């Protein structure tokens, strides 16, 4: 993991904000209520984004655009989390209880129960996601006694102090307007020495602060993904400690997920350069998936500009609540 710092005197890139962002952008983003949602409809032709919203985890020998990639990311996070749990004071919990913060459409929680035997409460800010997650759980014939989804704000969790021995949040923190408050809330609801994991996008100081043009590209990325701001690896480390956690492991795994998305964006950008083919395909995906390809084009273009410069990383963190 390289430390990609800002040039001397440059502002911390985690201070750069999407000035147009409001809370409701997140709800619309995941409820097919704004133009950015067309990317999910489009990618949903090849991957189960109705259940799994994470970007996945693959090595060079594995096919990335598949359900298996989503599951590999969940498993990577779960296995690190459970390794901490099994050496902690709550390893005898039967069954272990997991709080899934910003649980999306339920895929991670369902996987946690089906593969690892965890009972899960999933909380999400977006009513559409909660309904979809409960539908997915019912489709798997999982009792609400074992996996349940309800509405809840990650910055003000509707959970008692020290109630859970396990908690995670997978890719959702990018959308939180105050990551420090999210971490404090996660610490509050965990028992002393409880295990915690989260995955999130990270901003790379050195690259974003290389020029004003790069800062504009970065702001365009934030706007495309309805994200208020991103932390750096360094600012997250500090906030994790300040919230009351001991960081046990951090993995920068950009090469295992975002690089695949960058490659996809590059191919798609080349496709856009063939206008007759683009026009034909635009009509096809509109009829087949209800997708406005122009919206996908904008989303992909803004993403590719940032990713090809290396200004976005992907990190997974595993920590233990300080006793």
Secondary structure, DSSP 8 states (H G I E B T S, - for coil): -------TT---GGG---TT--HHHHHHHHTT-SGGGHHHHHHTTTS-TTT--S-----TTS--SSHHHHHHHHHHHHHHHHHHHHTSTTTT-SS-EEEEET-TTSHHHHHHHHHH--EEEEEES-HHHHHHHHHHHHHTT--TTTEEEEE-BTTB-SS-TT-EEEEEEESGGGG-S-HHHHHHHHHHHEEEEEEEEEEEEEE-HHHHTT-HHHHHHHHHHHHHTT-S----HHHHHHHHHHHTEEEEEEEE-GGGTHHHHHHHHHHHHHHHT-HHHHHHHHHHHHHHH---HHHHHHHHHHHHHHHHTT-EEEEEEEEEE--
